[in-house]
Amino acid sequence: MVMVATLKVMTTLEVQPKTMARLETPDSSVRVGVVSFLNARPLVAGLEQLRNWVIHPAPPSQLIDLVANDEVDLALCSSVDLLTAPFEPAWLASTPLGCCGATQTVRLFTRGPVENVSRIHCDTDSHTSVALLRILLAEYWGISAELVPLGDGNDVEAKMLIGDKVVDGALTRDAWPVQVDLGEAWFDHVGLPFVFAVWMGKASNSRRIQRAGRVIDRQFRLNRTRIGHVVSQAATDLGWSEAAATKYLGSHIRYTFGDREMDGLQAFLARCRTHAVADRDVPAPMAL
């Protein structure tokens, strides 16, 4: 069984929104790796204005390498990286990227019934989404399909896409009659929220990770009060309308980490072990 401690109480610091933007770290610079998608903007918008903070946007699958190579101090890494990181991880049970039901931006597209699919071309930008698809194929649909990297060709029977790429007018029901939201499929199968990404770094850097996590938590609570501004700054450049982006961030993506999120993460990591995705104990998270 995966060794993850159950989190019963979230610890956060109560700070009035008007003071949040002035938060700074007293020592040397903090280097933060972030997902280069719209869903991360409520967590990090404004951090680049803090003294000594450096933000490194990258696809989710590349963030763990930035940590491993000491290019960043912490990053919003794929949750499956807790099992596969090439270092002893320290992670925060705070401000994750998750969902409770449909996520909208992790989707399987097929030309026909999923049960008839033999090969799926996968977006490799997210380690967690590929692992989740593997689990759902085995447990939810009861099939064994070959998973291969997504190429440039469109003549495929099935593909999985993540992130802002899903907001594409070419992904119509006529072109792809079957479209499955993997967050929704997970909830239908397990009945728990799904955690796609958590803040993670090297255990040897745990104090800096914890301090940075407090600042990120505060910045998120500030951004939550000005979500219209956050959306207007990012949505169009990432291919979203402001209305769709606001609904997506408000109704589909979850940034809280409580008991049910921990249960969902434990369930996912346990299934990763069952399906030979990885085999490793996971340390208990750090509270803020």
C-alpha positions in Angstrom: 0.0 0.0 0.0 1.3 3.5 -0.8 2.7 5.2 2.2 1.0 8.6 2.3 -0.1 10.1 5.5 -3.8 11.2 5.7 -4.2 14.9 5.9 -6.9 15.9 8.4 -6.4 19.7 8.7 -5.2 22.2 6.1 -2.8 24.7 7.6 -2.8 28.1 6.0 -1.9 31.6 7.1 -4.7 34.2 7.2 -3.4 37.3 5.5 -5.6 40.1 4.2 -5.6 40.3 0.4 -4.1 43.9 0.3 -0.9 42.6 2.0 -0.4 39.5 -0.2 1.2 41.2 -3.2 4.0 42.6 -1.0 5.2 39.2 0.2 8.8 38.5 -0.4 11.4 35.9 0.7 14.1 37.3 2.9 17.0 35.2 1.5 18.2 34.4 -1.9 16.0 34.0 -5.0 13.2 31.4 -5.3 13.0 29.6 -8.6 9.6 28.2 -9.4 8.6 25.8 -12.2 5.0 26.2 -13.3 2.7 24.5 -15.7 2.5 26.6 -18.9 -1.3 26.3 -19.1 -4.2 28.6 -18.2 -5.1 26.4 -15.2 -1.9 27.4 -13.3 -2.5 31.2 -13.7 -4.7 31.6 -10.5 -1.8 30.0 -8.6 1.1 32.1 -9.9 -0.1 35.3 -11.6 1.7 38.1 -9.9 4.5 36.1 -8.4 6.8 37.3 -11.1 6.5 40.8 -9.5 8.0 39.7 -6.2 11.6 40.5 -5.5 13.9 37.5 -5.8 11.3 35.3 -7.4 11.9 33.7 -10.9 9.1 31.9 -12.7 9.9 29.1 -15.2 6.9 28.1 -17.3 7.1 24.6 -18.9 5.0 21.7 -20.0 4.1 19.5 -16.9 6.3 16.6 -18.0 9.4 18.8 -18.1 9.0 20.2 -14.6 10.4 17.2 -12.7 13.6 17.5 -14.8 14.0 21.2 -13.9 13.9 20.1 -10.2 16.2 17.2 -10.7 18.7 19.4 -12.5 18.5 22.1 -9.8 17.2 24.6 -12.3 14.2 25.4 -10.0 13.7 25.0 -6.2 10.2 23.6 -6.5 7.7 23.0 -9.3 4.0 22.1 -9.9 4.9 18.6 -10.9 2.7 15.7 -12.2 1.4 13.8 -9.1 2.7 10.5 -10.5 6.2 12.0 -10.2 5.9 11.4 -6.5 6.6 7.7 -7.5 9.1 8.3 -10.2 11.2 11.3 -9.3 15.0 10.6 -9.5 15.4 12.2 -6.1 13.8 12.0 -2.6 10.8 14.3 -3.0 9.3 16.7 -0.6 5.8 18.0 -1.4 3.0 20.2 -0.2 -0.6 19.3 0.5 -1.6 22.8 -0.7 -2.8 24.5 -3.9 -2.7 21.5 -6.2 -4.2 21.2 -9.7 -7.1 18.9 -9.4 -10.8 18.3 -10.3 -13.8 16.6 -8.8 -15.5 15.3 -11.9 -15.0 16.7 -15.3 -11.7 18.7 -15.8 -12.5 19.7 -19.4 -8.8 19.7 -20.4 -7.7 16.1 -20.1 -9.7 14.3 -22.8 -9.7 11.1 -24.8 -10.9 11.5 -28.4 -11.9 8.4 -30.4 -13.6 7.7 -33.8 -15.7 4.9 -32.3 -16.4 3.1 -29.0 -13.5 3.2 -26.5 -13.9 -0.6 -26.0 -12.9 -1.1 -29.7 -9.7 1.0 -29.6 -6.4 -0.8 -30.0 -3.9 2.1 -30.0 -4.1 5.6 -28.5 -1.8 8.4 -29.4 -1.0 10.3 -26.2 0.0 13.8 -25.5 3.2 13.4 -23.5 3.1 16.8 -21.8 1.7 15.1 -18.7 3.0 12.0 -17.0 0.0 11.9 -14.7 -2.6 11.9 -17.5 -0.9 9.0 -19.3 -0.8 7.0 -16.1 -4.5 7.9 -15.4 -5.4 6.7 -18.9 -3.6 3.4 -18.5 -5.5 2.8 -15.2 -8.9 3.7 -16.7 -8.3 1.5 -19.8 -7.7 -1.5 -17.5 -10.2 -0.9 -14.7 -13.0 1.3 -16.2 -13.2 0.0 -19.8 -11.5 -3.4 -19.3 -9.3 -3.2 -22.3 -5.6 -3.2 -23.1 -4.7 -0.6 -25.7 -1.2 0.3 -26.9 -0.2 3.8 -25.8 2.1 5.7 -28.2 3.4 9.3 -28.3 1.2 11.7 -30.2 2.6 12.6 -33.6 1.6 15.2 -36.1 -0.7 13.0 -38.2 -4.5 13.2 -37.8 -5.2 9.8 -39.3 -5.4 8.0 -35.9 -8.3 6.1 -34.3 -7.8 7.7 -30.9 -5.8 10.3 -29.1 -5.5 11.9 -25.7 -4.9 15.6 -25.3 -4.3 17.8 -22.3 -4.2 21.5 -21.4 -5.1 24.4 -23.6 -4.7 22.2 -26.7 -8.1 20.8 -26.0 -9.6 24.2 -26.8 -9.5 23.7 -30.5 -12.3 24.3 -32.9 -11.2 21.3 -35.0 -12.1 18.8 -32.2 -15.7 18.6 -33.2 -18.2 15.8 -32.5 -18.3 15.1 -36.2 -14.5 14.5 -36.3 -14.4 12.8 -32.9 -17.8 11.3 -32.1 -16.6 9.9 -28.7 -15.0 12.4 -26.3 -14.3 11.3 -22.8 -13.2 13.6 -19.9 -10.7 11.5 -17.9 -11.5 13.4 -14.7 -15.1 12.6 -15.1 -14.3 8.9 -15.9 -12.1 8.7 -12.8 -14.9 10.2 -10.6 -17.4 7.8 -12.1 -15.0 4.9 -11.4 -13.6 5.7 -8.0 -16.0 8.4 -6.6 -13.1 10.7 -5.5 -11.4 13.9 -6.7 -8.4 13.6 -8.8 -5.1 15.5 -8.2 -3.1 16.1 -11.4 -0.2 18.1 -10.0 1.3 19.0 -6.6 4.1 21.4 -5.5 7.3 19.3 -5.2 11.0 19.7 -4.8 14.0 17.9 -3.3 13.7 16.8 0.3 17.1 18.4 1.0 15.4 21.7 0.1 12.3 21.2 2.2 12.5 24.5 4.3 12.7 26.6 1.1 9.8 24.6 -0.4 7.6 25.2 2.6 8.3 28.9 2.7 7.6 29.3 -1.0 4.4 27.3 -0.6 3.1 29.8 2.0 3.7 32.6 -0.5 2.0 30.7 -3.3 -1.0 30.0 -1.1 -1.3 33.6 -0.3 -1.0 34.7 -3.9 -3.7 32.2 -4.9 -6.1 33.7 -2.3 -5.4 37.1 -3.7 -5.9 36.0 -7.3 -9.1 34.3 -6.3 -10.5 37.8 -5.4 -9.5 39.2 -8.8 -10.1 36.2 -11.1 -11.5 38.5 -13.9 -8.2 40.3 -14.0 -6.2 37.1 -14.1 -8.4 35.7 -16.9 -8.2 38.9 -19.0 -4.4 38.8 -18.8 -4.0 35.2 -20.0 -7.0 33.7 -21.7 -6.8 35.1 -25.2 -3.1 34.4 -25.6 -3.8 30.7 -24.7 -6.7 30.3 -27.1 -9.6 30.8 -24.6 -12.5 33.2 -24.7 -12.8 35.1 -21.4 -16.2 33.6 -20.7 -15.0 30.0 -21.3 -11.8 30.6 -19.2 -13.7 32.0 -16.3 -16.1 29.0 -16.3 -13.3 26.5 -16.6 -11.3 28.0 -13.7 -14.3 28.4 -11.5 -16.2 25.2 -12.2 -13.8 22.6 -13.3 -10.3 23.1 -11.7 -9.9 22.7 -8.0 -7.0 24.2 -6.0 -7.9 23.0 -2.5 -6.3 20.0 -0.8 -8.4 18.3 1.9 -9.2 14.8 3.1 -11.0 13.8 -0.1 -8.2 15.1 -2.3 -5.7 13.1 -0.2 -7.9 10.0 -0.5 -8.1 10.5 -4.3 -4.3 10.9 -4.5 -3.8 7.8 -2.4 -6.2 5.8 -4.6 -4.4 7.0 -7.8 -0.9 6.2 -6.5 -2.0 2.8 -5.3 -3.3 2.0 -8.7 -0.1 3.2 -10.3 1.7 0.5 -8.3 -0.9 -2.1 -9.2 -0.6 -1.4 -12.9 3.2 -1.3 -12.8 3.5 2.4 -13.5 5.9 2.8 -10.6 6.8 1.1 -7.2 7.9 3.5 -4.5 6.9 4.7 -1.1 5.7 8.3 -0.9 6.7 10.6 2.0 4.0 12.4 4.0 3.3 15.9 2.7 4.5 19.0 4.4 1.7 21.3 5.8 2.1 25.1 5.4 
